[in-house]
Amino acid sequence: MTVVHPREVFRQAISDGAHSIILLHNHPTGDPSPSQEDRNLTRRLVEVSKIVGID
């Protein structure tokens, strides 16, 4: 499992002056159900996106 820091997710978008980004990831196991870690990271990314003004 690889955990990404929100800073890394938004760095290029902020640098480029983006108004929005699209995020996705895969589940190599084939099970598309979100894990608790997926949910936690999604919540954190939403919080950060509001702070930096990127949808």
C-alpha positions in Angstrom: 0.0 0.0 0.0 1.2 3.5 -0.8 -0.1 6.5 1.1 0.1 9.9 -0.6 0.4 13.2 1.2 -2.1 15.8 0.2 0.8 18.3 -0.4 2.0 16.0 -3.2 -1.5 15.7 -4.6 -2.1 19.4 -4.9 1.5 20.7 -5.5 1.3 20.7 -9.4 -2.3 21.9 -9.4 -1.4 24.9 -7.3 1.7 25.6 -9.3 -0.3 25.5 -12.5 -3.2 27.7 -11.1 -5.7 24.9 -11.6 -9.3 25.4 -10.5 -10.0 21.7 -10.2 -8.4 18.3 -10.4 -9.6 14.7 -11.0 -8.3 12.0 -8.7 -8.5 8.2 -9.0 -6.7 5.1 -8.0 -6.9 1.5 -8.6 -7.4 -1.6 -6.5 -5.0 -4.3 -7.8 -7.0 -7.0 -5.9 -10.0 -6.3 -8.2 -12.3 -5.5 -5.3 -13.5 -1.9 -5.9 -14.9 -1.5 -2.3 -13.2 1.5 -0.6 -11.1 0.6 2.4 -11.2 2.7 5.6 -7.9 4.2 4.6 -9.5 5.2 1.2 -12.3 6.9 3.0 -9.9 8.7 5.4 -7.7 9.9 2.6 -10.7 11.1 0.6 -12.0 13.1 3.5 -8.5 14.7 4.1 -8.2 15.5 0.4 -11.6 17.2 0.3 -10.6 19.2 3.4 -7.3 20.3 1.8 -9.0 21.1 -1.5 -11.4 23.5 0.3 -8.4 25.2 2.0 -6.5 25.7 -1.3 -9.6 26.5 -3.4 -9.4 23.6 -5.8 -12.5 21.6 -6.6 
